[in-house]
Amino acid sequence: MKGVQHFLVVFSLLILGFTLASSSDPSPLQDLCVALNSTKHAVFVNGKLCKDPKLATADDFFFSGLDKPGNTSNAVGSRVTPVNVDQIPGLNTLGISLVRIDYAPNGGQNPPHTHPRATEILVVTKGTLYVGFVTSNPDNRLFTKVLKTGDVFVFPVGLIHFQFNIGKTNAIAFAGLSSQNPGVITIANAVFGSNPAINSEVLAKAFKLDKKMVEYLQTQF
């Protein structure tokens, strides 16, 4: 009987471990798996092909340019400069990435969005940001904070979050993400700018808006 109980405990721990492990990018089984676009001399691993490790160079693990400010002259007043597996092929299978975010003064924002495959940790290096995230249904609890230079905030994986520049000067933040390719879903763009468009009656009922207002919003994305 004790043997059966021991087996069940071990089996349960194995299942739990597998569940936790599968909730993020897979762990690498080799030192290097530099991403390739070519299929020659390569193997397919989690969305990318891998270069022969013997052909890897230091440049496969290098990116330059995060010192340069992003152009924030757009509708939302922000610019995200990503450094993921597409910019650094050596990130392939390593489960991390980075972004720089520039915010225009007086309301530049990184609008409500989610990263379906990553938790984000953000540090402000210049300016003052109002940031927050919302938990899932049914609570939809809002967590917010005003961040100043040197402050850090975490956005849990998959939850809707945002940053908003409440200062009168440019703001800058850097964020690390727990995926080589975290993905991003900007809520307004996805809902009102889908291709093809979502039926306006569906959105009118979901957002409790007049159908004409929905149709107007769809023209803005």
C-alpha positions in Angstrom: 0.0 0.0 0.0 2.8 2.4 0.9 4.5 1.6 -2.4 1.3 2.6 -4.3 1.1 5.9 -2.3 4.7 6.6 -2.9 4.2 6.1 -6.7 1.1 8.4 -6.7 3.1 11.2 -4.9 6.0 10.9 -7.3 3.7 10.7 -10.3 1.8 13.8 -9.1 5.1 15.7 -8.7 6.2 14.7 -12.2 2.9 15.9 -13.7 3.2 19.2 -11.8 6.8 19.6 -13.0 5.8 19.0 -16.6 2.9 21.5 -16.3 5.2 24.2 -14.9 7.9 23.5 -17.5 5.5 23.6 -20.4 4.2 27.1 -19.3 7.2 28.8 -20.8 9.7 28.4 -23.6 11.3 25.0 -23.7 14.7 24.6 -22.0 17.6 24.2 -24.5 19.2 20.8 -24.8 22.4 22.2 -26.2 24.7 25.2 -25.6 23.8 27.0 -28.9 20.8 26.9 -31.3 21.4 30.0 -33.4 18.3 30.7 -35.5 18.5 30.4 -39.3 16.2 31.4 -42.1 17.8 28.9 -44.4 16.9 25.2 -44.4 20.4 24.1 -45.4 22.4 22.2 -42.7 19.7 23.0 -40.1 17.2 21.4 -37.8 13.8 22.7 -36.8 13.4 23.7 -33.1 10.3 25.5 -31.7 9.6 27.8 -34.6 13.2 28.4 -35.8 15.9 26.4 -37.7 19.2 26.0 -35.9 22.6 26.8 -37.4 25.4 24.2 -37.0 27.0 25.3 -33.6 30.4 25.1 -35.2 29.4 27.9 -37.6 28.2 30.3 -34.8 29.9 33.6 -34.3 29.9 36.3 -31.7 27.7 38.4 -34.0 24.9 35.8 -33.6 24.6 37.0 -30.0 25.0 40.8 -30.6 22.7 43.7 -31.2 23.5 47.4 -31.3 21.2 50.4 -31.2 19.3 50.5 -27.9 21.0 53.8 -27.2 19.0 55.4 -30.0 15.6 57.0 -29.2 12.6 55.6 -31.0 10.4 57.9 -33.1 7.3 58.6 -31.1 5.5 60.8 -33.6 2.6 58.4 -34.2 -1.0 58.0 -33.0 -0.2 56.5 -29.6 3.0 58.5 -28.9 5.3 55.7 -28.2 7.8 53.4 -30.0 8.8 49.9 -29.0 12.3 48.7 -30.2 12.4 44.9 -29.8 15.4 42.8 -29.3 14.1 39.2 -29.6 15.1 36.2 -31.6 14.5 38.1 -34.9 17.2 40.6 -33.9 19.6 38.3 -32.1 19.5 34.8 -33.6 21.4 33.4 -30.7 18.4 34.0 -28.4 16.8 31.0 -30.0 15.7 28.4 -27.3 17.0 30.7 -24.5 13.6 31.9 -23.4 14.4 35.6 -23.0 14.1 38.9 -24.9 14.3 42.7 -24.4 12.6 45.9 -25.5 13.3 49.6 -25.3 10.1 51.8 -25.1 10.2 55.5 -25.8 7.2 57.7 -24.8 6.3 61.1 -26.0 5.6 63.8 -23.4 2.1 64.5 -22.0 0.4 61.2 -22.7 2.6 59.1 -24.9 1.5 55.5 -24.1 2.1 51.9 -24.8 -1.7 51.1 -25.1 -3.4 48.2 -23.4 -1.9 44.9 -24.8 -0.9 41.4 -23.8 2.1 39.2 -24.3 0.6 35.7 -24.8 3.9 33.9 -24.2 5.8 36.0 -21.6 5.9 37.8 -18.3 7.4 41.3 -18.5 9.6 43.1 -16.0 10.0 46.8 -16.8 12.4 49.4 -15.4 12.0 53.2 -16.0 15.3 54.9 -16.9 13.8 58.4 -17.6 10.6 60.2 -16.8 7.4 59.3 -15.0 5.0 56.5 -16.1 1.5 55.5 -14.9 1.4 51.7 -15.4 -0.9 48.9 -14.6 -2.4 45.5 -15.4 -5.8 43.8 -15.1 -6.4 40.3 -13.8 -8.6 37.8 -15.6 -12.4 37.2 -15.2 -14.4 37.4 -13.0 -12.4 39.8 -10.8 -10.8 42.0 -13.5 -8.8 43.6 -10.7 -6.7 46.6 -11.7 -3.2 47.0 -10.3 -1.6 50.4 -10.9 1.5 52.3 -9.9 3.3 55.6 -10.8 6.9 54.8 -11.7 9.8 57.2 -11.6 13.4 56.7 -12.8 14.8 53.5 -11.3 11.5 52.0 -10.4 10.6 48.4 -11.6 7.2 46.8 -12.2 6.1 43.3 -13.3 3.3 42.4 -15.7 2.2 38.7 -15.4 2.1 36.6 -18.5 -1.0 37.0 -20.7 -2.6 39.8 -18.7 -3.7 43.1 -20.3 -1.3 45.9 -19.3 -0.3 49.4 -20.3 2.1 52.3 -19.7 1.2 56.0 -19.9 3.6 59.0 -19.7 2.2 61.4 -17.2 5.3 63.7 -17.3 6.0 66.8 -19.4 9.2 65.3 -20.9 10.1 62.2 -22.9 10.2 58.9 -20.9 12.2 55.8 -21.5 11.8 52.3 -20.2 13.5 48.9 -20.8 11.7 45.6 -20.3 12.8 42.0 -20.1 10.4 39.3 -21.3 10.4 35.6 -20.5 10.3 34.4 -24.1 12.5 34.6 -27.1 9.4 35.6 -29.0 6.8 36.9 -26.5 4.2 38.1 -29.1 2.0 41.1 -28.6 -1.7 41.6 -29.0 -2.8 45.3 -28.8 -6.4 45.1 -27.7 -7.9 48.0 -29.7 -6.1 47.0 -32.8 -7.1 43.4 -32.5 -10.7 44.1 -31.8 -11.4 47.1 -34.0 -8.7 46.5 -36.7 -9.1 42.8 -37.4 -8.8 41.6 -41.0 -11.5 41.0 -42.0 -13.5 43.2 -39.6 -15.5 41.6 -36.8 -19.2 42.0 -37.3 -20.2 45.4 -35.9 -23.3 44.0 -34.2 -21.0 41.7 -32.2 -18.8 44.5 -31.0 -21.8 46.8 -30.4 -23.3 44.3 -28.0 -20.0 43.3 -26.4 -18.9 46.9 -25.7 -22.4 48.3 -25.2 -21.9 50.8 -27.9 -24.0 52.1 -30.8 -23.4 50.2 -34.0 -22.4 53.4 -35.8 -19.8 54.2 -33.1 -18.3 50.7 -33.6 -18.2 51.2 -37.4 -16.5 54.6 -36.8 -13.9 53.0 -34.5 -13.2 50.3 -37.1 -12.2 53.0 -39.6 -9.6 54.2 -37.2 -7.5 51.0 -37.2 
